[in-house]
Amino acid sequence: MTNNPAGPTGPGRLATPAAHLGTASPGLIPVSRTFAMRFTSTPRGARLARHLTAVRLDAWGLPYGTDDHDAIVLIVAELTANAVLHGNVPGRDFHLRLALLATGPRSATVRVEVTDSRGERVPPRPGVSRPEVPAVDETGRGLLLVAALAARWDWRPRPGGPGKTVWAEYETATQSDVHPLHSRHE
């Protein structure tokens, strides 16, 4: 699902650990790690968001090639592609936020939030039946993948402006390298 670089210093891998990748961020919920960035509402912006997510997850202790890493990157790929295809307002960017939330000594939840500027085009709520997607149609399956991979997902209106935030939460399998206060590279 995700490109795994040929070598430890190939594209998409950090040559040396970067301490700033694991900085904690205060918030209303106990957040162990966060990452947030704006991207252009283009296919290139969606690819960059997916790539930076892969790098960040690896730095947080969810290594390349694991089921958890690949599933989260696929969720990001689908939500950012939807923001570009369905939430694009010319001249407006989309925003990606990742949060690694410690849920136990060996488990975590990764929350993915993608915010765009188009509020009139919203996805159906989880569990709401949709018309069947024709087998030859190449679109319309992204949220089905998100629903299959994520423990929970939904959307909410964007606070303070037009648009919406689509979010998904993925619960990691038992990971010995995911710690609430320290990433494996610190």
N, C-alpha and C positions, 0 to 999 in steps of 0.2 A: 504494500500500500504506500509506503514511504520510501523515497530513495535513501539507501544506506550507502554513504560514501565508501569508496574503495579502501581508503586508508584512514588512520586516526586523525590526520590533518588535512583530509580532502575537503572539497566543498561541503558546507553544512556542518562541519565539525570545528570546534574551537581547538586551536593548537595548544593553548594552555588554559587552565581554568580561569574564569573571570569572576572575581569576588562579587562584583556588582550585579551579577545575574541572580543572586540569591538574597537580595536585600529584602527584609521584612517590611511590610506596610501596615500601619495601624488602621483599624476600621471598627465597625460595629460588630462584626463577626470575627472569630479568631482566625485570621488569615496568616498562613505560614509564608506564602510567597505570592507576589502579584506581578503581572506584566500588563502594561496598557500602551497602545500606540494607535495613531491614526494612519490610514492608508488611502491612497487614491482609489476611487470607485471604478477600477479598471481590472481586467484579468491579471495584469501585472501586479497590481496591489494585492489581489487575492492570493497570487502565488507567493509574494513576499511574506504575507501574513502566515501562510502555511509553513513556509521555510523557517521563519523566525520562531514559530511555535515549536517546530521540531527541535531546533537548537535549544530553546529555553527548557523544554521538557527533559532533554538529555542532561542539561546542567542541573536540573532539579532532582535528578535521580531516577527518572523514567527513561531508560536508555533506548537508543535506536534499535529497531528490530523486535521489540517486545510487543505483545498484544495491546497492552495499555497505551503505549506510545503511539502505535499505528492507529488505534481506534480514536484517540483524541485528535490526532492530526487530521483524520478523515472527517471528524465532526467539524473542525475548524474549516477545512476545505469546503464542505457543503454549506455551512452558514455564511462564509465570506463570498462564495460564488452566488448564493441567493441575494446577498446584499448588493453585489455588482449587477446581477441580472434583473432583480425585482425591486430593489430599494434605491436604485441609482437616481439621484437628482443631479443634473449637470452642475459642475462646479463644487459639489459637496463630497466630502470624504466619508468613509465608514470608519468606525472605531472598534478595535478588538481589545477585550480585556480577558486575561486569564487569571485565575486564582487557584492556588493549591491550598486546600483546606485540610489540615490534619484531622482525621476522624478517629484515630487510635494510634497505638505505638508502631503499627506496621501497615497502616492503611491510610488512604487519603481520598478526597474527592477533588476532582479538577472541574472548576466551573468555567465555562466558555460563554462570553457575552459578545454579541456583534450588534452594534447600533448603526442604523442608517437614518437618512433624513426623510424617507417617504413613509408617511403615516397612513395614507389611504389604501396602501396595498399591504395587507396583513395576512400572515399564514393562518390556516384553520387551527383552532385550539386542539391540543392533544386529545385523542379519543373521539373527535368529531369525524363522522364518516365523510369521505370525499368520493366524488365520482371516480370510477376506475380509470387508471392511466392506460391508454392503448399500448400494446406491446411494442409497437414501432415508434412510439413517442420517446425522444431522448431526454425529455425534461419531466419534472414532476416527481422524481423519486428521491430527491435529496433529503427531504424531511422524513421520509420513510426510513432511510438509513440512519438518520440522527435518532429517530424514535427507537430503532432496533439496538443501537449502540449505547445510548445514554440511559441513565437510571431515571432521569426526569428531564423534560424540556418544556418550554412555553415561551410566550412573548408578553411584553408589556409596553405601553406607550412610553416614548422617550421623555424623561423628565426635563422640564425647562425648554422645550422646543418641539418642532414637528419631527415626526419619525417614530421609530420603535426600536426596542432591543429584543432580539431573539437570544435566548440563553439555553444552555444544556449543561447538565451535570453528569460526569462520568465517575463512577466509583472504581478505584484501582483495586486490582487483586492484591493479595498480600505482597508487600514489597519491603525487603529488609533495608533498602537504600533510601526510602522515603522517610524523612524525619521531620517533626514539626518545626525544629529550630535550626537545623543544619542540613545543607544539601551535601551530597557526596563529594563535591568539589571544594568545599570550604575547609 
